[in-house]
């Protein structure tokens, strides 16, 4: 099971006055622009100006900035903007790293699943991008469709079958009055648990199998942030549902 020091923080900020993020020597961070545009100015004077521009999270791929340990930044905006700040602790002794921005055209977009569990996945900070522990992306599901499916887990270090990765989600729905359902359970032979999710909910998964379903009539979006070492998307699917993967690619 994932320890508290391995967890992923996810905070949503509506930028009015400038805010400062990052800077701790043992924490790496990522800033994802959810809506509007903002400027990210690093302590060394480097600026990433007018990042973002989405009307809402359903308006195309995101823009993001990665902040390595010890790198602080000031976020500012001339008009209303909303950002997600993702953080996770890192072990000491890392090689010096450099901050970087990810533009929408650099986001890897792919479809996963099929039929009633098909969704669109945007990898913002994937395994191929520099980071210590973080992996960040966004997933979009149509109305009444399952996502992050079949149920899978990633809380045990059992390579090559499973890597231990803590995960935190930010949920958005369109229209915002809707809901989604999260299925979460520890073992295939134990009773399932479910949770109703609403627009703006933040939920962490530290153990067990999990999956989501969008309510009928509502589009589901979730920003996901994983943290672990090695930084590889290596999940264990619930064996009862592995047959669904025989003819379909899933991650």
C-alpha positions in Angstrom: 0.0 0.0 0.0 1.1 3.5 -0.8 2.6 5.5 2.2 1.5 9.1 3.0 4.9 10.4 1.8 4.2 9.0 -1.7 0.8 10.6 -2.1 -0.1 13.2 -4.7 -1.5 16.6 -3.8 -3.9 18.4 -6.2 -5.1 21.9 -5.4 -7.3 24.1 -7.7 -6.6 27.9 -7.7 -8.6 30.7 -9.2 -6.0 33.3 -10.0 -6.8 36.8 -8.9 -3.8 38.2 -7.2 -0.5 36.4 -8.1 0.2 33.2 -6.2 3.5 31.5 -5.5 3.9 27.7 -5.9 6.8 25.3 -5.7 10.2 25.9 -4.2 10.5 23.1 -1.6 13.7 21.1 -2.2 12.0 17.8 -1.7 8.8 18.4 -3.8 8.3 18.4 -7.5 5.2 20.1 -9.0 3.2 20.6 -12.2 0.8 23.4 -13.0 -2.0 22.5 -15.4 -4.0 25.4 -16.8 -7.7 24.4 -16.6 -9.4 27.5 -17.9 -8.3 30.9 -19.1 -4.7 32.1 -19.6 -1.9 32.8 -17.1 1.8 33.6 -16.9 4.2 31.4 -15.0 7.3 33.3 -13.9 10.2 31.3 -12.4 12.4 32.7 -9.6 15.3 32.8 -12.0 13.4 35.2 -14.2 12.3 32.7 -16.9 8.7 33.4 -18.0 6.1 31.3 -19.8 3.6 33.9 -20.9 -0.1 33.6 -21.9 -0.3 29.9 -21.2 -3.6 28.1 -21.8 -6.7 29.8 -23.3 -9.3 27.1 -22.9 -12.9 28.2 -22.2 -13.3 25.1 -20.1 -11.6 21.7 -19.7 -13.6 20.2 -22.6 -12.0 22.8 -25.0 -9.0 20.8 -26.3 -5.7 19.7 -24.8 -4.2 21.5 -21.8 -1.1 23.6 -21.3 1.2 22.8 -18.4 4.5 23.7 -16.7 6.7 21.2 -14.8 8.6 22.5 -11.8 11.4 20.4 -10.5 12.3 20.2 -6.8 13.6 23.5 -5.5 12.0 25.6 -8.3 9.5 28.2 -7.3 7.1 30.1 -9.6 4.7 33.0 -9.5 1.4 32.5 -11.3 -0.5 35.6 -12.6 -3.4 36.3 -14.9 -4.9 39.4 -16.5 -8.3 37.8 -16.7 -10.0 35.0 -14.8 -8.0 31.8 -14.9 -8.1 28.5 -13.1 -5.1 26.2 -12.6 -4.5 22.9 -10.9 -1.2 22.6 -8.9 0.0 19.0 -8.5 2.7 18.1 -6.0 4.5 15.1 -4.7 7.5 14.5 -2.5 10.7 13.2 -4.0 13.7 11.5 -2.3 16.8 13.5 -1.8 19.9 13.3 -4.0 18.3 13.9 -7.4 20.2 15.3 -10.3 19.4 18.9 -11.1 16.5 19.3 -13.4 15.0 22.0 -15.6 11.5 23.4 -15.7 9.7 23.2 -19.0 6.3 24.0 -20.5 4.0 21.6 -22.4 2.0 23.2 -25.2 -1.4 21.7 -26.4 0.2 20.4 -29.6 2.8 18.5 -27.5 0.1 16.6 -25.6 -0.2 13.0 -26.7 -3.8 12.2 -27.6 -5.1 8.6 -28.0 -8.3 6.6 -27.7 -8.4 3.6 -25.3 -11.0 1.0 -24.8 -14.0 0.2 -27.1 -17.7 0.7 -27.3 -19.2 1.5 -23.9 -15.8 1.9 -22.3 -14.0 4.0 -25.0 -12.5 7.2 -23.9 -10.0 9.8 -25.0 -6.7 10.1 -23.1 -4.4 13.1 -23.1 -0.9 12.4 -21.8 0.6 15.8 -20.6 3.6 14.6 -18.7 4.1 11.1 -19.7 7.0 8.7 -19.0 9.0 10.1 -21.9 9.1 13.6 -20.4 11.6 14.5 -17.6 10.3 14.2 -14.0 11.2 12.4 -10.8 7.9 10.7 -9.9 5.0 12.5 -11.6 2.8 11.4 -14.5 0.0 13.8 -15.5 -2.9 13.6 -18.0 -6.5 14.2 -18.7 -9.3 11.7 -19.7 -12.6 12.4 -21.4 -15.6 10.1 -21.5 -18.9 10.4 -23.3 -22.2 10.2 -21.5 -23.1 6.9 -19.9 -19.7 5.4 -20.7 -17.2 3.7 -18.4 -13.7 5.0 -18.1 -10.4 3.8 -16.5 -11.9 0.4 -17.4 -11.7 -2.5 -16.8 -11.0 -1.9 -13.1 -7.3 -1.9 -12.4 -4.9 -1.3 -9.5 -1.4 0.0 -9.1 -0.5 -0.1 -5.4 1.9 -3.0 -5.2 5.5 -3.2 -6.4 5.3 -6.4 -8.5 7.1 -5.8 -11.8 6.5 -6.4 -14.6 2.9 -6.8 -13.7 2.2 -3.8 -11.5 4.0 -0.7 -10.2 3.2 1.2 -7.1 1.6 4.5 -8.1 -0.4 6.8 -5.9 -3.1 8.7 -7.9 -5.3 11.7 -7.4 -8.1 12.9 -9.7 -10.0 16.2 -10.3 -13.5 15.6 -11.7 -15.4 17.9 -14.1 -18.7 17.3 -15.7 -20.7 18.8 -18.6 -23.2 20.0 -17.8 -21.8 20.8 -14.3 -25.0 19.6 -12.6 -24.3 16.0 -13.4 -22.6 13.2 -11.6 -20.3 10.2 -12.2 -19.8 7.0 -10.2 -16.5 5.7 -9.0 -16.2 1.9 -8.3 -13.4 1.1 -5.8 -12.6 -2.2 -4.1 -9.5 -3.9 -2.7 -9.8 -7.5 -3.8 -11.8 -9.3 -6.5 -13.5 -11.5 -4.0 -14.6 -8.7 -1.6 -17.8 -6.5 -1.9 -17.5 -3.6 -4.2 -17.8 0.0 -3.0 -19.1 3.0 -5.0 -19.0 6.7 -4.6 -21.0 9.4 -6.4 -18.7 12.1 -7.8 -19.8 15.7 -8.6 -18.2 18.5 -10.6 -15.1 19.8 -8.8 -14.5 16.8 -6.6 -10.9 15.7 -5.9 -10.4 12.1 -5.0 -7.3 10.1 -4.2 -6.7 6.4 -4.8 -3.9 4.8 -2.7 -4.9 1.2 -3.1 -7.3 -1.2 -4.7 -9.1 -1.6 -8.1 -10.9 1.5 -9.4 -13.0 2.6 -12.4 -15.5 5.4 -13.3 -18.8 5.7 -15.1 -20.3 8.9 -16.4 -24.0 9.5 -15.7 -26.3 9.4 -18.7 -26.5 12.8 -20.4 -23.2 14.1 -18.8 -19.7 14.1 -20.2 -17.0 13.2 -17.8 -13.5 14.7 -17.5 -10.9 14.0 -15.0 -7.4 15.3 -14.5 -5.2 12.5 -13.2 -1.9 12.7 -11.5 0.2 9.6 -10.6 3.4 9.4 -8.7 5.8 6.6 -8.2 9.1 5.0 -9.2 9.7 3.7 -11.8 7.6 6.2 -13.7 5.8 3.6 -15.9 2.1 3.1 -16.4 2.0 -0.5 -15.3 -1.4 -1.6 -13.9 -2.9 -4.9 -12.8 -6.4 -5.5 -14.3 -9.1 -7.3 -12.2 -8.7 -10.9 -13.4 -12.4 -11.3 -13.6 -12.5 -8.7 -16.4 -9.3 -9.4 -18.3 -11.3 -11.1 -21.1 -12.3 -7.6 -22.2 -8.8 -6.9 -23.2 -8.3 -9.8 -25.5 -9.2 -7.7 -28.6 -8.7 -4.2 -27.3 -5.8 -2.1 -26.1 -6.1 -0.8 -22.6 -3.9 1.0 -20.2 
